[in-house]
Amino acid sequence: MKILELIIIACAWLAYSALHSWLAANQVKAWVERHWPAAWPAYRLVFNLLSVLLLLPLLWITQRYAGALLWRVPGWIAWPALVVAVTGFFWSLTWYDGATFLGLRQLRGRIGPDGECEAFKLSPMHCYVRHPWYTLGLLLLWTRDMNAAWLVAAVVITIYLIIGSRLEEEKLVARYGSAYRRYCRRVPGLLPLPGRFIREDEARMLETQAHQDFRVRH
């Protein structure tokens, strides 16, 4: 496989990551709110649609220039990982307001892209990692047969998820204050660690404190 092809794949994934983070930044959202108020309620929905549509050519080019197999993941690892990731994702959806997550509620209710009234929720998976969807994504990413193109993509995506999770947490600290800082001290970000978790009753207490901090700060 040509080095140039790997560089193109890396640059494509880096560009997608940079654009995704830029569009998710509070400064960009504030600019849209000031200069294009009519589009403000649709921001979250458009953001989600763009995230999916722009991902499709990336997946195509990565698969198109896959190259030779570097290593194979045995089925007794790959299949359970797939089941855990897919099941965990759909199970965790039951803890979210789907309409708010997609941006439909904001569009119908003419409210901000993130839904200022969106509740702070800690699902059972959040008791063990702060970003369970990222964790499940990394599980899928690193338990597949790997070629050069997908290895480059996996490295870029992993770095982006690490950096992106930190950027996301800065916004959550600004929104929920000391409650989220306390949560971060107790629960690891992406990888479950022995002894680093909270019980369900502690999660409910943190949710209550986060709501109180949010009302005070806003």
Backbone as CSV, one residue per row, in Angstrom:
resi,resn,N_x,N_y,N_z,CA_x,CA_y,CA_z,C_x,C_y,C_z
1,MET,0.854,-1.208,0.000,0.000,0.000,0.000,0.882,1.246,0.000
2,LYS,0.523,2.264,-0.768,1.324,3.462,-0.877,1.192,4.335,0.379
3,ILE,2.336,4.931,0.759,2.340,5.834,1.907,1.407,7.015,1.660
4,LEU,1.355,7.500,0.418,0.495,8.636,0.100,-0.964,8.332,0.418
5,GLU,-1.406,7.115,0.148,-2.790,6.738,0.434,-3.062,6.767,1.931
6,LEU,-2.102,6.312,2.725,-2.266,6.340,4.181,-2.299,7.777,4.699
7,ILE,-1.479,8.642,4.084,-1.474,10.052,4.486,-2.819,10.699,4.162
8,ILE,-3.368,10.371,2.999,-4.678,10.915,2.613,-5.754,10.458,3.587
9,ILE,-5.717,9.174,3.961,-6.705,8.638,4.907,-6.570,9.334,6.256
10,ALA,-5.324,9.495,6.723,-5.106,10.165,8.010,-5.608,11.598,7.968
11,CYS,-5.294,12.323,6.881,-5.728,13.720,6.755,-7.252,13.828,6.681
12,ALA,-7.871,12.872,5.993,-9.330,12.896,5.883,-9.987,12.728,7.251
13,TRP,-9.498,11.764,8.034,-10.062,11.554,9.364,-9.743,12.726,10.301
14,LEU,-8.555,13.298,10.154,-8.208,14.468,10.971,-9.109,15.650,10.618
15,ALA,-9.370,15.844,9.336,-10.243,16.943,8.914,-11.658,16.753,9.450
16,TYR,-12.164,15.527,9.369,-13.497,15.242,9.904,-13.540,15.531,11.407
17,SER,-12.517,15.090,12.136,-12.470,15.294,13.583,-12.431,16.775,13.926
18,ALA,-11.592,17.527,13.196,-11.483,18.963,13.451,-12.798,19.677,13.170
19,LEU,-13.446,19.329,12.044,-14.733,19.950,11.710,-15.795,19.603,12.736
20,HIS,-15.822,18.349,13.173,-16.806,17.905,14.163,-16.644,18.681,15.467
21,SER,-15.405,18.838,15.928,-15.159,19.571,17.173,-15.483,21.054,17.009
22,TRP,-15.145,21.596,15.847,-15.408,23.021,15.607,-16.903,23.318,15.624
23,LEU,-17.688,22.467,14.960,-19.129,22.672,14.931,-19.781,22.459,16.291
24,ALA,-19.132,21.657,17.140,-19.678,21.396,18.474,-19.267,22.457,19.492
25,ALA,-18.357,23.353,19.106,-17.847,24.361,20.038,-18.923,25.384,20.394
26,ASN,-18.906,25.817,21.641,-19.888,26.809,22.093,-19.750,28.121,21.342
27,GLN,-18.509,28.471,20.949,-18.304,29.738,20.238,-19.024,29.735,18.893
28,VAL,-18.989,28.590,18.199,-19.667,28.497,16.901,-21.178,28.564,17.096
29,LYS,-21.667,27.858,18.101,-23.107,27.889,18.373,-23.567,29.300,18.721
30,ALA,-22.741,30.006,19.520,-23.099,31.381,19.891,-23.120,32.286,18.663
31,TRP,-22.167,32.049,17.724,-22.150,32.851,16.501,-23.420,32.628,15.691
32,VAL,-23.825,31.373,15.566,-25.048,31.058,14.832,-26.251,31.701,15.512
33,GLU,-26.280,31.638,16.833,-27.405,32.234,17.567,-27.498,33.737,17.317
34,ARG,-26.335,34.403,17.258,-26.330,35.864,17.057,-26.625,36.252,15.615
35,HIS,-26.012,35.555,14.660,-26.065,35.994,13.267,-27.107,35.267,12.414
36,TRP,-27.571,34.125,12.889,-28.543,33.362,12.112,-29.569,32.751,13.060
37,PRO,-30.295,33.573,13.789,-31.209,33.088,14.825,-32.292,32.156,14.314
38,ALA,-32.702,32.317,13.055,-33.746,31.449,12.514,-33.284,30.006,12.413
39,ALA,-31.963,29.802,12.254,-31.416,28.449,12.126,-31.038,27.839,13.467
40,TRP,-31.062,28.640,14.510,-30.596,28.200,15.833,-31.298,26.937,16.340
41,PRO,-32.625,26.851,16.284,-33.273,25.633,16.794,-32.953,24.373,15.988
42,ALA,-32.519,24.533,14.739,-32.225,23.369,13.897,-30.761,22.939,13.980
43,TYR,-29.976,23.633,14.779,-28.526,23.401,14.772,-28.179,21.966,15.140
44,ARG,-28.758,21.461,16.218,-28.420,20.113,16.683,-28.779,19.062,15.632
45,LEU,-29.946,19.198,15.013,-30.379,18.241,13.997,-29.447,18.279,12.781
46,VAL,-29.105,19.478,12.308,-28.205,19.610,11.162,-26.827,19.068,11.514
47,PHE,-26.363,19.334,12.723,-25.064,18.826,13.184,-25.025,17.302,13.130
48,ASN,-26.076,16.664,13.613,-26.129,15.199,13.597,-26.181,14.657,12.171
49,LEU,-26.965,15.290,11.310,-27.056,14.840,9.920,-25.712,14.973,9.208
50,LEU,-25.045,16.095,9.405,-23.734,16.298,8.789,-22.724,15.281,9.305
51,SER,-22.789,14.989,10.596,-21.856,14.029,11.186,-21.972,12.672,10.512
52,VAL,-23.193,12.269,10.205,-23.413,10.969,9.562,-23.047,11.017,8.086
53,LEU,-23.515,12.044,7.385,-23.280,12.127,5.939,-21.800,12.267,5.599
54,LEU,-21.076,13.077,6.371,-19.650,13.265,6.098,-18.830,12.040,6.487
55,LEU,-19.402,11.190,7.339,-18.703,9.970,7.724,-18.693,8.936,6.596
56,LEU,-19.709,8.956,5.753,-19.837,7.943,4.704,-18.658,7.929,3.728
57,PRO,-18.226,9.076,3.167,-17.066,9.026,2.279,-15.782,8.595,2.993
58,LEU,-15.663,8.908,4.269,-14.492,8.463,5.030,-14.446,6.946,5.131
59,LEU,-15.595,6.349,5.441,-15.660,4.889,5.519,-15.360,4.262,4.163
60,TRP,-15.851,4.901,3.088,-15.613,4.366,1.747,-14.131,4.388,1.389
61,ILE,-13.477,5.535,1.616,-12.076,5.658,1.230,-11.185,4.765,2.080
62,THR,-11.551,4.592,3.356,-10.759,3.719,4.222,-10.882,2.266,3.777
63,GLN,-12.083,1.874,3.386,-12.286,0.517,2.900,-11.707,0.334,1.501
64,ARG,-11.797,1.376,0.682,-11.308,1.306,-0.700,-9.803,1.051,-0.747
65,TYR,-9.063,1.684,0.156,-7.611,1.541,0.176,-7.161,0.740,1.394
66,ALA,-7.885,-0.320,1.675,-7.644,-1.103,2.894,-6.240,-1.694,2.938
67,GLY,-5.774,-2.223,1.846,-4.446,-2.826,1.840,-4.448,-4.223,2.439
68,ALA,-3.241,-4.762,2.611,-3.086,-6.125,3.115,-3.438,-6.211,4.605
69,LEU,-3.877,-7.388,5.001,-4.227,-7.620,6.403,-2.966,-7.592,7.263
70,LEU,-3.021,-6.849,8.368,-1.891,-6.779,9.302,-2.016,-7.833,10.389
71,TRP,-3.189,-7.940,10.966,-3.455,-8.999,11.931,-4.946,-9.298,11.966
72,ARG,-5.249,-10.500,12.399,-6.629,-10.960,12.468,-7.026,-11.154,13.929
73,VAL,-8.209,-10.671,14.263,-8.741,-10.845,15.618,-9.587,-12.110,15.636
74,PRO,-9.298,-13.048,16.535,-10.067,-14.307,16.541,-11.542,-14.063,16.850
75,GLY,-12.382,-14.938,16.312,-13.829,-14.784,16.471,-14.296,-14.792,17.910
76,TRP,-13.598,-15.522,18.777,-14.028,-15.593,20.173,-13.804,-14.273,20.904
77,ILE,-13.059,-13.351,20.273,-12.907,-11.990,20.801,-13.810,-11.025,20.028
78,ALA,-13.777,-11.125,18.693,-14.486,-10.154,17.863,-16.001,-10.210,18.039
79,TRP,-16.582,-11.410,18.038,-18.040,-11.520,18.122,-18.592,-11.088,19.480
80,PRO,-18.012,-11.533,20.611,-18.502,-11.015,21.898,-18.347,-9.497,22.017
81,ALA,-17.245,-8.960,21.477,-17.056,-7.511,21.521,-18.146,-6.795,20.729
82,LEU,-18.500,-7.348,19.575,-19.564,-6.761,18.757,-20.895,-6.795,19.489
83,VAL,-21.202,-7.922,20.117,-22.466,-8.057,20.849,-22.515,-7.078,22.016
84,VAL,-21.418,-6.986,22.766,-21.365,-6.071,23.910,-21.539,-4.628,23.443
85,ALA,-20.839,-4.248,22.372,-20.891,-2.867,21.898,-22.282,-2.495,21.395
86,VAL,-22.869,-3.351,20.561,-24.192,-3.042,19.992,-25.260,-3.073,21.083
87,THR,-25.235,-4.104,21.918,-26.222,-4.201,22.997,-26.087,-3.034,23.966
88,GLY,-24.846,-2.712,24.337,-24.616,-1.604,25.258,-25.093,-0.285,24.699
89,PHE,-24.892,-0.082,23.397,-25.320,1.171,22.786,-26.841,1.309,22.825
90,PHE,-27.554,0.292,22.370,-29.013,0.389,22.327,-29.620,0.402,23.733
91,TRP,-29.005,-0.307,24.651,-29.491,-0.273,26.040,-29.317,1.119,26.637
92,SER,-28.171,1.742,26.355,-27.923,3.069,26.910,-28.875,4.110,26.328
93,LEU,-29.394,3.857,25.119,-30.337,4.807,24.520,-31.588,4.991,25.368
94,THR,-31.956,3.968,26.148,-33.162,4.056,26.965,-33.021,5.104,28.063
95,TRP,-31.781,5.551,28.326,-31.543,6.552,29.363,-31.511,7.974,28.804
96,TYR,-31.652,8.090,27.502,-31.604,9.409,26.878,-32.968,9.783,26.313
97,ASP,-33.191,11.081,26.206,-34.347,11.599,25.484,-33.963,11.616,24.016
98,GLY,-34.472,10.647,23.248,-34.074,10.511,21.856,-34.364,11.745,21.023
99,ALA,-35.506,12.378,21.266,-35.872,13.567,20.487,-34.896,14.714,20.747
100,THR,-34.459,14.852,21.991,-33.494,15.893,22.323,-32.129,15.572,21.742
101,PHE,-31.721,14.308,21.850,-30.416,13.900,21.334,-30.325,14.145,19.825
102,LEU,-31.389,13.827,19.095,-31.385,14.013,17.645,-31.523,15.478,17.242
103,GLY,-32.140,16.273,18.097,-32.382,17.670,17.768,-33.807,17.963,17.345
104,LEU,-34.673,16.961,17.374,-36.061,17.158,16.949,-36.840,18.001,17.957
105,ARG,-36.591,17.778,19.243,-37.314,18.546,20.253,-36.926,20.020,20.175
106,GLN,-35.659,20.307,19.936,-35.222,21.695,19.815,-35.881,22.367,18.624
107,LEU,-35.996,21.610,17.517,-36.604,22.177,16.318,-38.085,22.449,16.530
108,ARG,-38.782,21.488,17.129,-40.227,21.659,17.362,-40.508,22.744,18.394
109,GLY,-39.671,22.780,19.438,-39.917,23.727,20.521,-39.232,25.059,20.344
110,ARG,-38.449,25.206,19.227,-37.744,26.452,18.952,-36.821,26.828,20.110
111,ILE,-36.059,25.845,20.619,-35.104,26.111,21.694,-33.702,25.839,21.178
112,GLY,-32.702,26.080,22.033,-31.308,25.981,21.633,-30.898,24.594,21.189
113,PRO,-29.769,24.469,20.483,-29.358,23.199,19.890,-29.057,22.111,20.899
114,ASP,-28.663,22.470,22.086,-28.353,21.454,23.080,-29.506,21.202,24.043
115,GLY,-30.546,21.968,23.927,-31.683,21.783,24.819,-31.312,22.183,26.234
116,GLU,-31.388,23.503,26.515,-30.934,23.998,27.812,-31.607,23.311,28.988
117,CYS,-32.800,22.737,28.746,-33.505,22.071,29.830,-33.160,20.580,29.911
118,GLU,-32.208,20.126,29.072,-31.859,18.713,29.056,-31.301,18.286,30.408
119,ALA,-31.800,17.177,30.930,-31.431,16.736,32.268,-30.061,16.074,32.269
120,PHE,-29.381,16.174,33.412,-28.115,15.481,33.621,-28.428,14.053,34.059
121,LYS,-28.083,13.083,33.204,-28.426,11.692,33.463,-27.172,10.848,33.560
122,LEU,-27.142,9.961,34.557,-26.058,8.996,34.698,-26.663,7.598,34.589
123,SER,-26.472,6.985,33.433,-26.964,5.633,33.224,-26.088,4.645,33.998
124,PRO,-26.489,3.389,34.118,-25.635,2.395,34.787,-24.233,2.324,34.187
125,MET,-24.104,2.507,32.874,-22.781,2.476,32.249,-21.944,3.677,32.668
126,HIS,-22.600,4.805,32.920,-21.878,5.993,33.370,-21.304,5.826,34.774
127,CYS,-21.741,4.810,35.466,-21.182,4.570,36.798,-19.772,3.991,36.718
128,TYR,-19.370,3.537,35.532,-18.057,2.887,35.363,-17.137,3.651,34.422
129,VAL,-17.698,4.361,33.436,-16.900,5.237,32.571,-17.715,6.486,32.272
130,ARG,-17.026,7.613,32.103,-17.735,8.877,31.886,-18.281,9.007,30.470
131,HIS,-17.695,8.252,29.527,-18.108,8.347,28.130,-18.342,6.941,27.571
132,PRO,-19.422,6.296,27.965,-19.638,4.894,27.559,-19.739,4.686,26.063
133,TRP,-20.316,5.639,25.318,-20.393,5.464,23.867,-19.000,5.472,23.246
134,TYR,-18.132,6.331,23.743,-16.752,6.330,23.242,-16.071,5.001,23.576
135,THR,-16.320,4.504,24.775,-15.723,3.233,25.184,-16.189,2.102,24.279
136,LEU,-17.488,2.057,24.007,-18.019,1.020,23.125,-17.471,1.168,21.710
137,GLY,-17.319,2.400,21.258,-16.749,2.637,19.936,-15.316,2.148,19.837
138,LEU,-14.526,2.413,20.877,-13.147,1.940,20.893,-13.083,0.418,20.954
139,LEU,-14.022,-0.182,21.675,-14.077,-1.649,21.717,-14.305,-2.213,20.322
140,LEU,-15.246,-1.640,19.577,-15.491,-2.086,18.209,-14.279,-1.845,17.316
141,LEU,-13.674,-0.698,17.498,-12.586,-0.275,16.620,-11.365,-1.193,16.724
142,TRP,-11.049,-1.618,17.953,-9.809,-2.361,18.184,-10.018,-3.865,18.307
143,THR,-11.214,-4.357,18.023,-11.442,-5.809,18.047,-11.884,-6.295,16.667
144,ARG,-11.399,-5.645,15.639,-11.690,-6.031,14.270,-10.376,-6.429,13.597
145,ASP,-10.487,-7.194,12.499,-9.310,-7.480,11.694,-8.728,-6.156,11.201
146,MET,-7.411,-6.033,11.273,-6.791,-4.737,11.035,-5.887,-4.759,9.817
147,ASN,-6.096,-3.779,8.937,-5.187,-3.525,7.825,-4.586,-2.141,8.015
148,ALA,-3.714,-1.742,7.108,-2.996,-0.488,7.293,-3.927,0.720,7.312
149,ALA,-4.907,0.738,6.409,-5.823,1.882,6.338,-6.638,2.010,7.616
150,TRP,-7.177,0.884,8.078,-7.993,0.940,9.288,-7.142,1.187,10.529
151,LEU,-5.886,0.784,10.514,-5.005,1.087,11.642,-4.777,2.586,11.746
152,VAL,-4.517,3.226,10.601,-4.357,4.681,10.598,-5.639,5.353,11.096
153,ALA,-6.781,4.907,10.572,-8.057,5.478,10.997,-8.296,5.253,12.488
154,ALA,-7.981,4.050,12.972,-8.211,3.726,14.380,-7.360,4.606,15.299
155,VAL,-6.118,4.855,14.901,-5.242,5.707,15.713,-5.780,7.133,15.763
156,VAL,-6.169,7.665,14.592,-6.697,9.033,14.548,-7.988,9.139,15.356
157,ILE,-8.885,8.171,15.189,-10.157,8.204,15.915,-9.927,8.107,17.413
158,THR,-9.003,7.254,17.833,-8.712,7.106,19.264,-8.189,8.405,19.851
159,ILE,-7.258,9.034,19.154,-6.723,10.318,19.633,-7.836,11.358,19.699
160,TYR,-8.685,11.356,18.676,-9.783,12.330,18.663,-10.747,12.105,19.830
161,LEU,-11.067,10.860,20.119,-11.991,10.581,21.223,-11.396,10.991,22.560
162,ILE,-10.085,10.818,22.711,-9.438,11.242,23.958,-9.510,12.761,24.093
163,ILE,-9.122,13.456,23.019,-9.149,14.926,23.055,-10.594,15.432,23.104
164,GLY,-11.459,14.826,22.288,-12.849,15.268,22.251,-13.564,15.094,23.571
165,SER,-13.238,14.013,24.279,-13.878,13.801,25.580,-13.478,14.891,26.563
166,ARG,-12.227,15.354,26.479,-11.776,16.437,27.361,-12.484,17.749,27.018
167,LEU,-12.617,18.023,25.727,-13.312,19.244,25.321,-14.778,19.207,25.752
168,GLU,-15.391,18.041,25.614,-16.783,17.896,26.033,-16.928,18.105,27.533
169,GLU,-15.960,17.620,28.290,-16.041,17.742,29.742,-15.867,19.181,30.212
170,GLU,-15.105,19.973,29.455,-14.997,21.381,29.807,-16.364,22.052,29.759
171,LYS,-17.161,21.695,28.755,-18.509,22.262,28.643,-19.412,21.734,29.750
172,LEU,-19.253,20.459,30.113,-20.089,19.884,31.170,-19.741,20.483,32.528
173,VAL,-18.466,20.769,32.759,-18.075,21.434,34.010,-18.665,22.832,34.052
174,ALA,-18.622,23.539,32.907,-19.194,24.883,32.868,-20.698,24.851,33.116
175,ARG,-21.356,23.768,32.691,-22.807,23.675,32.838,-23.207,23.180,34.218
176,TYR,-22.510,22.150,34.740,-22.960,21.496,35.963,-22.039,21.695,37.165
177,GLY,-20.934,22.402,36.989,-20.123,22.822,38.102,-19.479,21.715,38.916
178,SER,-19.512,21.895,40.232,-18.793,21.001,41.149,-19.304,19.566,41.101
179,ALA,-20.564,19.382,40.753,-21.105,18.022,40.687,-20.376,17.211,39.626
180,TYR,-20.120,17.829,38.482,-19.425,17.082,37.431,-17.957,16.898,37.777
181,ARG,-17.343,17.869,38.437,-15.948,17.697,38.876,-15.843,16.525,39.851
182,ARG,-16.793,16.422,40.751,-16.795,15.307,41.698,-16.972,13.980,40.974
183,TYR,-17.843,13.974,39.980,-18.054,12.768,39.184,-16.763,12.357,38.469
184,CYS,-16.046,13.329,37.902,-14.789,13.031,37.200,-13.740,12.432,38.134
185,ARG,-13.730,12.875,39.377,-12.751,12.337,40.325,-13.049,10.892,40.692
186,ARG,-14.293,10.490,40.589,-14.689,9.152,41.023,-14.666,8.118,39.903
187,VAL,-14.930,8.554,38.656,-15.148,7.617,37.545,-14.149,7.913,36.424
188,PRO,-13.477,6.889,35.876,-12.525,7.104,34.776,-13.231,7.540,33.489
189,GLY,-12.442,8.093,32.557,-13.031,8.648,31.347,-13.460,7.624,30.321
190,LEU,-12.517,6.774,29.874,-12.800,5.877,28.761,-12.619,4.397,29.089
191,LEU,-11.730,4.070,29.995,-11.450,2.673,30.315,-11.848,2.366,31.747
192,PRO,-12.699,1.370,31.977,-13.059,0.995,33.355,-11.814,0.588,34.136
193,LEU,-11.749,1.007,35.382,-10.609,0.688,36.226,-11.102,0.089,37.538
194,PRO,-10.371,-0.861,38.107,-10.794,-1.472,39.379,-10.933,-0.426,40.485
195,GLY,-12.042,-0.468,41.173,-12.279,0.426,42.291,-12.709,1.828,41.914
196,ARG,-12.759,2.146,40.619,-13.143,3.486,40.176,-14.549,3.436,39.595
197,PHE,-15.546,3.498,40.452,-16.934,3.499,40.010,-17.788,4.106,41.112
198,ILE,-19.049,4.381,40.779,-19.985,4.878,41.780,-21.200,3.972,41.819
199,ARG,-21.859,3.936,42.976,-23.078,3.146,43.112,-24.254,3.932,42.540
200,GLU,-25.377,3.233,42.346,-26.553,3.873,41.756,-27.063,5.003,42.633
201,ASP,-27.054,4.819,43.956,-27.544,5.875,44.835,-26.637,7.111,44.761
202,GLU,-25.318,6.888,44.584,-24.412,8.021,44.419,-24.679,8.745,43.105
203,ALA,-25.007,7.983,42.065,-25.326,8.594,40.772,-26.543,9.499,40.883
204,ARG,-27.579,9.034,41.604,-28.775,9.846,41.755,-28.467,11.123,42.560
205,MET,-27.590,11.011,43.564,-27.206,12.190,44.355,-26.455,13.193,43.485
206,LEU,-25.564,12.700,42.622,-24.823,13.591,41.736,-25.754,14.271,40.738
207,GLU,-26.763,13.547,40.250,-27.736,14.147,39.345,-28.463,15.305,40.025
208,THR,-28.879,15.072,41.269,-29.580,16.120,42.017,-28.687,17.331,42.220
209,GLN,-27.434,17.084,42.609,-26.506,18.192,42.828,-26.233,18.941,41.527
210,ALA,-26.117,18.208,40.416,-25.862,18.837,39.121,-27.020,19.747,38.729
211,HIS,-28.258,19.300,38.958,-29.425,20.129,38.641,-29.421,21.401,39.488
212,GLN,-29.055,21.277,40.758,-28.991,22.442,41.637,-27.912,23.411,41.185
213,ASP,-26.735,22.872,40.845,-25.644,23.722,40.372,-26.028,24.408,39.063
214,PHE,-26.742,23.689,38.193,-27.149,24.270,36.921,-28.088,25.444,37.128
215,ARG,-29.048,25.302,38.040,-29.990,26.385,38.303,-29.270,27.601,38.888
216,VAL,-28.275,27.351,39.761,-27.533,28.451,40.369,-26.703,29.193,39.309
217,ARG,-26.078,28.424,38.412,-25.165,28.999,37.432,-25.910,29.630,36.255
218,HIS,-27.191,29.231,36.025,-27.917,29.739,34.875,-29.236,30.414,35.305
